[in-house]
Every structure is written in C-alpha cells, then in structure tokens.
C-alpha cells in the first residue's frame, strides 16, 4: 500500500497570490526557501493562510489574506507536487 506525502523536501515550491488592493492588483509570493520546507495553503471562513513550514509542520513564515480580496492563487510546485512514498 502506498502512502501519499512529501519526499525529502520541496525546496523551491512557491505560491503566488494576487490581491485587489483598492483598484490595483498586488502580487505576493511565499517560497519554500530551504531544503525540507514546503508551502501549505489553508482556508477558513473568510481568511486564506499561506505558510512556509518545516518538515515537522512548524510554521516559519505565514501570510494571511481576506478571501474576498484574492483575485488569483497559483501554486508552483518544483517537480509536479507530492509524490507517493516508497517509489
């Protein structure tokens, strides 16, 4: 049986967020800057949270956006995203 999860690390993964800042769009990026870190996106109520987290899940950097202001949220995986473990 295969388990899904992240390989050793996904350094270079990034999430690009475009928001409406009063008539002009602004772009923000959250990037996995070191080996073993990844970028996670969570949504809850009216907030979208994008975090760079370590291997054990500890957030290093977090950006929060109001969901009604987000124009686009694009995930850019380095190698195509998560790979099954054990392959």
Secondary structure by P-SEA (a helix, b strand, c coil): cccccccccccccbbbbbbbcccbbbbbbbcccccccbbbbbbcccbbbbbbccccccccbbbbbccccccbbbbbbcccccccccc
